Amino acid sequence: MIKYLMVRNKLHNKRRRLRNRVIHLRMDNIYLIQQLLKKFQYPNSKVK
């Protein structure tokens, strides 16, 4: 029983970590898109 719980926990943690990574990737993408939009909106400014 304890072994079963440990295995289940490991799987759960892996899943949670994956989901967190996906969320971080999404946030990075949003940030990058915002930067690109700024560049397009103000091509003359020095937004990098």
Phi and psi in degrees as a GROMACS rama.xvg file:
@    title "Ramachandran Plot"
@    xaxis  label "Phi"
@    yaxis  label "Psi"
@TYPE xy
-61.6191  -42.8712  ILE-2
-58.705  -45.7537  LYS-3
-56.704  -45.4973  TYR-4
-62.5634  -41.0817  LEU-5
-63.2718  -44.109  MET-6
-62.2698  -44.8199  VAL-7
-60.7037  -41.4568  ARG-8
-60.8753  -45.1376  ASN-9
-58.2573  -47.441  LYS-10
-60.161  -43.907  LEU-11
-61.5379  -44.3101  HIS-12
-61.8899  -42.2783  ASN-13
-60.1485  -46.1563  LYS-14
-60.0828  -44.5045  ARG-15
-63.5117  -40.9129  ARG-16
-63.6075  -42.4193  ARG-17
-60.1342  -45.3498  LEU-18
-62.2513  -41.9035  ARG-19
-60.3945  -42.6482  ASN-20
-62.2186  -42.8026  ARG-21
-60.6648  -43.8202  VAL-22
-61.8283  -43.52  ILE-23
-62.5334  -42.5702  HIS-24
-59.4756  -44.3903  LEU-25
-60.7766  -43.9936  ARG-26
-63.8755  -40.9153  MET-27
-60.8224  -43.4313  ASP-28
-61.1417  -43.5558  ASN-29
-60.2908  -43.6709  ILE-30
-61.809  -45.9769  TYR-31
-61.5691  -43.2706  LEU-32
-61.9092  -42.1709  ILE-33
-61.0276  -42.5239  GLN-34
-61.9587  -43.8302  GLN-35
-62.2879  -43.3293  LEU-36
-60.5324  -42.3266  LEU-37
-60.0311  -43.6699  LYS-38
-60.2418  -42.2564  LYS-39
-70.9502  -34.9499  PHE-40
-70.8468  -39.1485  GLN-41
-125.068  73.1997  TYR-42
-62.9562  -23.7463  PRO-43
-83.8784  -22.415  ASN-44
-77.2637  168.703  SER-45
-101.424  51.136  LYS-46
-84.8922  122.249  VAL-47
